[in-house]
Amino acid sequence: MMKSIYTALLLLLSTILVGQNAGEIAKFEEEIIALGKIVKGEKVKNQFVFTNITDSDIQIDLVSTCECTAAKWTSAPIAPGEKGKIDFTFDSNKKDEVMPIDVDVYFMNINPKTDNPYSIYLQYTFEYE
C-alpha cells in the first residue's frame, strides 16, 4: 500500500514539474466531459476514449481520481491506431459541492525528451438539480 502511494505521489510530482504531454502519444476524443445536471445521490457513468497516435504500443499505468470517482481503464497495451478507454463512475453521494473533478492519467511509456512518463489531466463537470 505504501509503495502504491509513494509511486502515485512520485508520478504526480513528475507530472507537475514536466507538465502534461500525453498528446504526443494519445488523442483523446474529449479532455473535459460535461455530465450535465444530476440528482444528488445518483451514480453517473461515462468514459474518456483515446486513440494511440504513435507507431508503437502505449499502455496506461495509473489513473488517479478523487474518492467520489471509480475508474477502470484499458490495461492491455494499445496498438498503433487502436482505441483505449477510461470508464468512470461518479458517485454524487460522495461529493457535496459542485466542482470540476480531475482524472489524471499516467502512461507506462516514457517521454525520451524528459525521461518521465507521459501523462494528461482530464476533467469532468456536473451540476446538481
MOVEN-V434752 format. One line per field, one symbol per residue. phi: phi as a letter, one per 20 degrees, with the letter a starting at -180 (. if undefined). psi: psi as a letter, one per 20 degrees, with the letter a starting at -180 (. if undefined). burial: 1 if it has 16 or more other ideal C-beta (glycine too) atoms within 10 Angstrom, else 0. Layout:
BEGIN
phi: ???
psi: ???
burial: ???
END
This chain:
BEGIN
phi: .ffffffffffffffffenfbfffccdefbdcdefnecegofdcdabedbcfdddbfcbfebcdcefecdcccfefgdfgnedcbceccedffebedeafdecedceffdfffcmdffbbddbccbcef
psi: ghggggggggggghhghhrqjiiiipophpippoibprppiqppqaqpprpojajrqqppgqpprriippqqrohqqoqpirqrqopqppoihjohqpqqpqopppqhppohhikqqqrqorqqrrqq.
burial: 000000000010001001011100110100101010010000010001011101000101111110011010110001000001010101010010000010111110101000011111111101000
END
